[in-house]
Amino acid sequence: MIKWLKFIGLSFFSDKISKQALKRGYLNLVLGNVFMLIFLFCGVLAADMLPFPTHYNNSPDFKAFVRNAVTSKALNLEVNSKKMTAASIVDTFSDGGEYCLNGYNLVVDTRPAGAFDDFEAYYLSNDGSGQKITVEEYKALSDAAKRNFDFKIRYTPNELILTSEVTAEHESFLLDIESEGFAELQKKQTELSREEYQRQVYNLFIKEYYTDFPSDQSAPLLRNYYQTYVKDGAEKYLFIFDDSCVGAFETKGGMKVSFYGFYKNFADGTNFSTAENADFLIKNSFGATAPLSVYVYLMNIIRLLPFIVLMPIITALISYCVLRLIKSDTAKTFGGCIRILGSYLLVGSLLSALITFVCGYFVPRSSLLIAAILTLFLILLIRTVIFLSLEFVTVKKSVNNPETKT
């Protein structure tokens, strides 16, 4: 066991020890790949989560903006049952006001996350003329004329309340067109709550009435209205919703940081009347996203797994070709080369994880996984170049002095 630990722990630093891989099986290669994936995952996760408080503390403009807004007695923000409540709705993108500070905009809307948006649907000509027509006018056009228009949605800050009267109108339309989906829904109506039934009727109505509405999407939500600000290029903001918060800010060093947060770690009755509590809202809500980050990075690593596994294979292939070219006797097969390369994986991936963690303080969160993969590949490549350089020197010495044995 001690010899094995010495082998996997010191192979990265010693060619003599790494060459012992030629006398060992492929199990060490398998273990090396497992360690590589574990350290890659841990490095990216740590780089994503741990530097965030530092980023926030290094953003005095954003911190002042947060404290000014969150501590407001007029807003009276409070968490209960993992949900945020507020005394009023705020949208400084459209209204400006006292909460707009240091170039940052605030949105506070704690209406339910599933609230539908009272949107306006229309069609816009695709010839650049800017002509707009209603849905009814579009339906009256010929098939040839319809191709000149694209379906558009204008979101509003108004919630659509599904009253009995509104639902009755939707039901009437679905009955008139003999919707198969509505017929199926009626069969299970007794199994659903009144609210859920109304929501499903509305979703069916949207897909049947607006024929160009994406079939794989639910009816537009109120929250879609605020997402348009981000799509339009907003980079400095804080959105506080009932179940989450979303923000983006810039540090003193110019690094742009975007984040998401949940309220599940707050005790019932938590309010944010002090500056410290305002800071706690941002940091603690972000910390609550750790399980989500674990899932996201795990899925991304699985998605990129073929490319990750290719890294040691490509590096070993380079090693094999160069060794054949310089006529080295160290590893005469590709299997030998990849086993030597496998002995580098434990320490190489550990170094990569540490470098990735440091990168978390300077690299945008969205680029961390790519940075980690490239760092690992570069470390393996550099270590392989060192190995090949020393092998080249050894071969040259052997040629110049035939009596020298490797």
C-alpha positions in Angstrom: 0.0 0.0 0.0 2.8 2.4 0.9 4.5 1.7 -2.5 1.2 2.3 -4.3 0.6 5.6 -2.5 4.2 6.7 -3.3 3.5 5.8 -6.9 0.3 7.7 -7.4 1.4 10.6 -5.2 4.9 11.1 -6.6 4.7 10.0 -10.2 3.8 13.5 -11.3 7.2 14.8 -9.9 9.4 11.9 -10.9 9.9 10.2 -14.2 11.6 7.3 -12.5 8.5 6.6 -10.4 6.0 7.3 -13.2 7.8 4.7 -15.4 6.7 2.1 -12.8 3.3 2.3 -14.5 4.7 0.1 -17.3 4.9 -2.7 -14.8 1.4 -2.1 -13.4 -2.0 -2.7 -14.8 -4.7 -0.4 -16.1 -6.4 -0.1 -12.7 -4.3 2.9 -11.8 -5.4 4.6 -15.1 -9.0 4.0 -14.2 -8.5 5.4 -10.7 -6.6 8.3 -12.2 -9.6 9.2 -14.3 -11.9 8.9 -11.4 -9.7 11.3 -9.4 -9.6 13.6 -12.4 -13.4 13.9 -12.6 -13.8 14.3 -8.8 -11.2 17.1 -8.6 -12.5 18.7 -11.7 -16.0 18.8 -10.2 -14.8 20.0 -6.8 -12.5 22.6 -8.2 -15.3 24.2 -10.4 -17.9 24.1 -7.6 -15.5 25.7 -5.1 -14.5 28.4 -7.6 -18.2 29.1 -8.2 -19.4 29.3 -4.6 -16.7 30.4 -2.3 -15.4 33.6 -3.9 -18.9 35.1 -4.1 -18.8 36.9 -0.7 -15.5 38.4 -1.7 -17.0 39.6 -5.0 -19.9 41.2 -3.1 -17.7 42.9 -0.6 -15.5 44.3 -3.4 -18.6 45.9 -5.0 -19.2 49.0 -2.9 -21.7 50.5 -5.4 -23.8 47.4 -5.5 -23.6 46.9 -1.7 -24.7 50.5 -1.1 -27.6 50.0 -3.6 -28.7 46.8 -1.9 -28.6 48.3 1.6 -30.5 51.3 0.4 -33.3 49.2 -1.1 -33.5 46.2 1.2 -33.5 48.1 4.5 -36.4 50.3 3.3 -39.3 50.4 5.8 -41.6 51.2 2.9 -40.8 47.9 1.3 -40.9 45.9 4.5 -39.2 42.8 3.1 -39.8 39.7 5.1 -39.3 35.9 4.7 -41.9 33.4 5.9 -42.2 29.8 4.8 -39.3 30.3 2.4 -41.2 33.0 0.6 -40.4 36.7 0.4 -43.2 39.3 0.9 -43.1 43.0 0.3 -45.4 45.9 1.0 -45.3 47.2 -2.6 -44.2 46.5 -6.1 -41.1 48.3 -7.3 -39.7 48.6 -10.9 -37.1 51.3 -11.2 -36.4 50.3 -14.8 -39.7 52.0 -15.8 -40.3 54.4 -12.8 -36.9 55.4 -11.5 -37.2 56.6 -8.0 -35.3 56.5 -4.7 -34.3 52.8 -5.0 -32.3 53.4 -8.2 -28.8 54.1 -7.0 -25.2 54.0 -8.5 -26.6 52.9 -11.8 -28.3 49.8 -10.4 -32.0 49.1 -10.9 -34.4 47.4 -8.5 -37.4 45.1 -9.1 -39.5 43.9 -6.2 -42.5 41.8 -7.2 -43.5 39.1 -4.7 -46.6 38.0 -6.5 -46.7 34.1 -7.0 -44.0 32.7 -9.4 -46.7 31.0 -11.4 -48.8 34.2 -12.0 -49.8 34.6 -15.6 -48.9 37.8 -17.5 -51.7 39.8 -19.1 -49.7 40.0 -22.3 -50.5 41.4 -25.8 -49.9 39.2 -28.8 -49.5 40.7 -32.3 -47.8 40.1 -35.6 -44.9 42.1 -37.0 -43.9 42.3 -40.6 -40.6 40.7 -41.4 -39.8 43.0 -44.3 -38.4 45.7 -42.0 -41.3 48.1 -42.4 -42.4 47.8 -38.8 -46.0 47.1 -39.6 -48.0 45.6 -36.8 -51.3 43.7 -37.0 -53.6 42.0 -34.5 -54.0 38.3 -34.2 -57.5 38.6 -35.7 -56.2 40.5 -38.7 -53.5 37.9 -39.2 -56.0 35.1 -39.2 -57.9 36.8 -42.0 -54.8 36.9 -44.3 -54.1 34.4 -47.1 -51.5 31.8 -46.5 -49.0 33.6 -48.8 -49.5 36.9 -46.9 -49.1 35.3 -43.5 -45.5 34.4 -44.4 -44.7 38.1 -44.3 -45.4 38.3 -40.6 -43.8 36.9 -37.4 -45.6 36.2 -34.1 -44.6 38.5 -31.2 -45.5 39.0 -27.6 -45.4 42.3 -25.6 -45.3 41.5 -21.9 -46.9 43.8 -19.4 -46.4 44.3 -15.6 -50.0 43.3 -15.1 -51.2 39.9 -13.7 -53.9 38.0 -15.5 -56.4 36.9 -12.9 -58.2 33.7 -13.9 -61.7 34.5 -12.7 -64.7 32.2 -13.4 -65.8 34.5 -16.1 -62.4 34.4 -17.9 -62.2 30.7 -17.6 -65.8 30.3 -19.0 -64.7 32.3 -22.1 -61.7 30.0 -22.6 -63.9 26.9 -22.2 -66.4 28.2 -24.7 -63.7 28.8 -27.3 -62.2 25.3 -26.7 -65.7 23.7 -27.1 -66.3 25.6 -30.3 -63.2 24.3 -31.9 -63.7 20.8 -30.5 -60.3 20.7 -28.8 -59.2 17.2 -28.1 -57.0 18.4 -25.3 -59.9 20.1 -23.6 -62.0 16.9 -24.0 -59.3 15.0 -22.2 -59.0 17.6 -19.5 -62.7 17.5 -18.8 -62.5 13.8 -18.1 -60.1 14.4 -15.2 -61.6 17.7 -14.0 -62.7 16.1 -10.7 -59.2 15.1 -9.9 -57.9 18.6 -10.1 -58.3 21.6 -7.8 -60.3 24.5 -9.2 -57.1 26.6 -9.5 -55.2 23.9 -11.3 -58.1 23.2 -13.7 -58.3 26.9 -14.6 -54.6 27.1 -15.3 -54.7 24.0 -17.5 -57.7 25.4 -19.4 -55.8 28.7 -19.9 -52.7 26.9 -21.2 -54.8 25.0 -23.7 -56.5 28.2 -24.8 -53.2 29.9 -25.4 -51.9 27.0 -27.6 -55.2 26.7 -29.6 -55.9 30.4 -30.0 -52.4 31.6 -30.7 -51.4 29.0 -33.3 -47.9 30.3 -33.6 -47.2 30.2 -29.9 -44.4 27.6 -29.1 -46.2 24.3 -28.3 -43.6 23.3 -25.8 -44.0 26.4 -23.6 -46.6 27.2 -20.9 -48.7 30.4 -21.1 -46.6 33.6 -20.6 -45.8 34.3 -16.9 -45.7 37.7 -15.2 -42.0 37.0 -14.5 -41.3 37.0 -18.3 -41.9 40.7 -18.3 -38.9 41.4 -16.1 -36.7 39.0 -18.0 -37.1 41.3 -21.0 -34.9 43.8 -19.2 -32.0 41.3 -19.1 -32.6 40.4 -22.7 -32.5 44.1 -23.6 -29.0 44.3 -22.1 -29.4 45.2 -18.4 -26.2 44.4 -16.5 -26.7 46.1 -13.1 -29.8 45.1 -11.2 -31.5 43.2 -8.4 -34.8 41.3 -8.9 -36.5 40.2 -5.7 -39.3 37.7 -6.3 -41.4 35.6 -3.9 -39.3 32.5 -4.3 -35.9 33.8 -5.4 -33.7 36.7 -6.2 -31.6 37.4 -9.3 -28.9 40.0 -9.6 -25.9 41.2 -11.5 -23.2 43.6 -10.4 -19.6 44.7 -11.2 -16.7 44.6 -8.8 -14.2 47.4 -8.3 -11.8 45.4 -10.5 -14.4 45.4 -13.3 -15.4 41.8 -13.0 -19.1 41.2 -13.9 -20.9 38.8 -11.6 -24.4 37.5 -12.0 -26.2 35.3 -9.4 -29.3 33.6 -8.3 -30.6 33.0 -4.8 -33.2 31.2 -2.7 -34.7 31.9 0.7 -34.8 28.4 2.1 -32.1 29.1 4.7 -34.0 32.0 6.3 -36.0 31.6 9.5 -39.6 32.6 9.4 -40.1 36.3 10.3 -36.6 37.3 9.0 -36.6 40.9 8.0 -33.8 43.1 6.6 -34.0 46.3 8.5 -30.2 46.7 9.0 -27.2 46.9 6.6 -25.8 43.7 8.0 -29.1 41.9 7.3 -29.2 43.3 3.8 -25.8 41.9 3.1 -26.9 38.6 4.7 -29.9 38.5 2.3 -27.6 38.4 -0.8 -24.9 36.1 0.6 -27.2 33.6 2.3 -29.7 33.4 -0.6 -26.8 32.8 -2.9 -25.4 30.1 -0.6 -28.7 28.3 -0.8 -28.1 27.6 -4.5 -25.3 25.2 -3.7 -27.5 22.0 -4.3 -28.6 23.5 -7.7 -25.0 24.3 -8.6 -23.9 20.8 -7.7 -26.6 19.4 -10.1 -25.8 21.9 -12.9 -22.0 21.3 -12.8 -22.5 17.5 -12.5 -24.8 17.5 -15.6 -22.3 19.7 -17.5 -19.4 17.5 -16.7 -21.4 14.5 -17.8 -22.3 16.3 -21.0 -18.6 17.1 -21.6 -17.4 13.8 -20.5 -16.3 12.6 -24.0 -14.1 15.7 -24.4 -12.7 15.3 -20.8 -11.8 11.7 -21.4 -10.2 12.6 -24.7 -7.6 14.8 -23.0 -5.4 12.1 -21.5 -5.9 10.0 -24.7 -4.7 12.8 -26.9 -1.8 13.6 -24.6 -0.8 9.9 -24.5 -1.0 9.7 -28.3 1.3 12.7 -28.6 3.7 11.0 -26.2 3.6 7.7 -28.1 4.3 9.4 -31.5 7.2 11.4 -30.1 8.7 8.4 -28.4 8.5 6.5 -31.6 10.0 9.4 -33.5 13.0 9.7 -31.2 13.3 5.9 -31.0 13.0 5.7 -27.2 12.6 2.2 -25.6 10.7 3.5 -22.6 7.2 2.8 -23.9 7.0 0.9 -27.1 3.2 0.7 -27.1 0.3 3.2 -26.8 -0.9 1.3 -23.8 2.4 2.0 -22.0 2.2 5.7 -22.8 -1.3 6.0 -21.5 -0.5 4.2 -18.3 2.4 6.6 -17.7 0.0 9.5 -18.5 -2.5 8.0 -16.0 0.1 8.2 -13.2 0.0 12.0 -13.6 -3.8 12.4 -13.2 -4.1 12.5 -9.5 -1.7 15.3 -8.8 -2.3 17.0 -12.1 -6.1 17.2 -11.5 -5.5 18.3 -7.9 -3.2 21.2 -9.2 -5.9 22.0 -11.8 -8.6 22.2 -9.1 -6.5 24.6 -7.0 -5.8 26.8 -10.0 -9.5 26.7 -10.9 -10.4 27.8 -7.4 -8.1 30.8 -7.7 -9.5 31.6 -11.1 -12.9 31.9 -9.4 -11.8 35.3 -8.1 -11.0 36.6 -11.6 -12.9 34.5 -14.2 -16.7 34.9 -14.8 -18.8 32.1 -13.3 -20.1 31.1 -16.8 -16.5 30.4 -17.9 -15.3 28.4 -14.9 -15.9 24.9 -16.3 -14.1 25.6 -19.6 -11.3 27.2 -17.7 -11.0 24.1 -15.5 -10.9 21.7 -18.4 -8.3 23.8 -20.3 -6.2 24.2 -17.2 -6.1 20.4 -16.7 -5.3 19.8 -20.3 -2.5 22.3 -20.2 -1.0 20.8 -17.0 -1.0 17.3 -18.5 0.5 18.6 -21.7 3.3 20.5 -19.9 4.1 17.5 -17.8 4.2 15.3 -20.9 6.5 17.8 -22.7 8.9 17.6 -19.7 8.8 13.8 -19.8 9.5 13.8 -23.5 12.3 16.3 -23.3 14.1 14.2 -20.7 13.6 11.1 -22.8 15.0 12.9 -25.8 18.1 13.9 -23.7 18.5 10.3 -22.5 18.2 8.9 -26.1 20.8 11.4 -27.3 23.2 10.4 -24.6 22.7 6.7 -25.5 23.5 7.4 -29.1 26.6 9.4 -28.2 27.7 6.8 -25.7 26.4 3.3 -26.7 27.5 1.8 -23.4 25.1 4.1 -21.5 21.9 2.2 -20.3 18.7 3.8 -19.5 
